[in-house]
Amino acid sequence: MLRRPLEARAGWEHPTIKRAKEYLREHYAEEVPLQELADAVNMSPFHLARLFRQMVGLPPHAYQTQLRLASAKTLLAQGYSVGYVAHETGFFDQSHFTQQFRRHFLLTPGSYRKTASCS
């Protein structure tokens, strides 16, 4: 049985998780170690990781990847090059960015850029 995150079921957001998500949004293009995130919200890394996954449905690093990819889509639609977008959104390199983009959106960043700029 697939369980929905507690946040979706209860309709509210745990204050610590809200702060963690805000921190990740502010630092989405940076490498944010779990310890740094835990320190920012005054919680142990283990407890934060467990609570974050329980409330959001994803571990913190996966949530951060989604933030990066959302920003990448915006930049690509504005016509920026794939290499520039990969760098600006904090991916290790263009290859890693392309791999993650393709995994999440089922097309390459270059293809997305072409179709988004035509719209």
C-alpha positions as CSV (number, residue, x, y, z in Angstrom):
1,M,0.0,0.0,0.0
2,L,1.4,3.4,-1.0
3,R,1.1,6.0,1.7
4,R,0.7,9.6,1.0
5,P,3.0,12.0,2.9
6,L,1.5,13.2,6.2
7,E,1.6,16.8,5.0
8,A,-0.9,15.9,2.2
9,R,-3.1,14.0,4.6
10,A,-3.3,16.5,7.4
11,G,-3.3,19.7,5.3
12,W,-0.6,21.4,7.3
13,E,3.2,21.7,7.3
14,H,5.5,20.9,10.2
15,P,7.3,24.2,11.1
16,T,10.7,22.5,11.0
17,I,10.1,21.0,7.6
18,K,8.8,24.3,6.4
19,R,12.1,25.9,7.5
20,A,14.1,23.1,5.9
21,K,12.2,23.5,2.6
22,E,12.8,27.3,2.7
23,Y,16.5,26.8,3.4
24,L,16.7,24.4,0.4
25,R,14.9,26.9,-1.8
26,E,17.3,29.6,-0.8
27,H,20.3,27.4,-1.5
28,Y,19.0,25.1,-4.2
29,A,22.1,25.6,-6.5
30,E,24.5,24.8,-3.7
31,E,25.6,21.5,-2.3
32,V,23.7,21.3,1.0
33,P,25.0,18.5,3.2
34,L,22.4,16.9,5.5
35,Q,24.3,18.1,8.5
36,E,24.2,21.7,7.3
37,L,20.5,21.5,6.7
38,A,20.0,19.9,10.1
39,D,22.0,22.6,11.8
40,A,19.9,25.3,10.1
41,V,16.7,23.8,11.6
42,N,18.2,22.7,14.9
43,M,17.5,19.0,14.5
44,S,19.7,15.9,14.3
45,P,20.4,14.8,10.7
46,F,18.9,11.4,11.3
47,H,15.7,12.8,12.7
48,L,15.4,15.5,10.0
49,A,15.9,13.0,7.2
50,R,13.3,10.7,8.6
51,L,10.8,13.5,9.3
52,F,11.4,15.2,6.0
53,R,10.7,12.0,4.0
54,Q,7.7,11.2,6.1
55,M,6.2,14.7,5.6
56,V,7.3,15.5,2.1
57,G,7.5,12.1,0.5
58,L,11.1,12.6,-0.6
59,P,14.4,12.8,1.1
60,P,15.9,16.3,1.3
61,H,18.4,15.7,-1.5
62,A,15.7,14.5,-3.9
63,Y,13.6,17.6,-3.0
64,Q,16.6,19.8,-3.8
65,T,17.0,18.1,-7.1
66,Q,13.4,18.8,-8.0
67,L,14.0,22.5,-7.1
68,R,17.0,22.5,-9.4
69,L,15.1,20.9,-12.2
70,A,12.2,23.3,-11.9
71,S,14.6,26.3,-12.1
72,A,16.4,24.6,-15.0
73,K,13.1,24.4,-17.0
74,T,12.5,28.1,-16.5
75,L,16.0,29.0,-17.6
76,L,15.8,26.7,-20.6
77,A,12.5,28.2,-21.7
78,Q,14.1,31.6,-21.6
79,G,16.6,30.4,-24.1
80,Y,19.8,29.9,-22.0
81,S,22.2,27.2,-23.1
82,V,22.2,23.8,-21.6
83,G,25.7,24.2,-20.2
84,Y,24.9,27.5,-18.6
85,V,21.7,26.1,-17.0
86,A,23.6,23.1,-15.7
87,H,26.1,25.4,-14.0
88,E,23.6,27.9,-12.7
89,T,21.3,25.3,-11.1
90,G,24.1,23.5,-9.3
91,F,24.6,20.3,-11.2
92,F,28.1,18.7,-11.1
93,D,28.4,19.0,-14.9
94,Q,26.3,19.1,-18.1
95,S,26.2,15.3,-18.4
96,H,24.8,14.9,-14.9
97,F,22.3,17.6,-15.5
98,T,21.2,16.0,-18.8
99,Q,20.9,12.6,-17.1
100,Q,18.7,14.0,-14.3
101,F,16.6,16.1,-16.6
102,R,15.9,13.1,-18.9
103,R,15.1,10.9,-15.9
104,H,12.5,13.3,-14.6
105,F,11.0,14.8,-17.8
106,L,11.6,12.0,-20.4
107,L,13.4,14.3,-22.8
108,T,16.7,16.0,-23.0
109,P,17.3,19.6,-21.9
110,G,18.1,20.6,-25.5
111,S,14.9,19.2,-26.7
112,Y,12.9,20.9,-24.0
113,R,14.7,24.2,-24.8
114,K,13.7,24.0,-28.4
115,T,10.1,23.1,-27.8
116,A,9.7,25.6,-24.9
117,S,11.1,28.5,-27.0
118,C,8.7,27.7,-29.9
119,S,5.7,28.1,-27.6
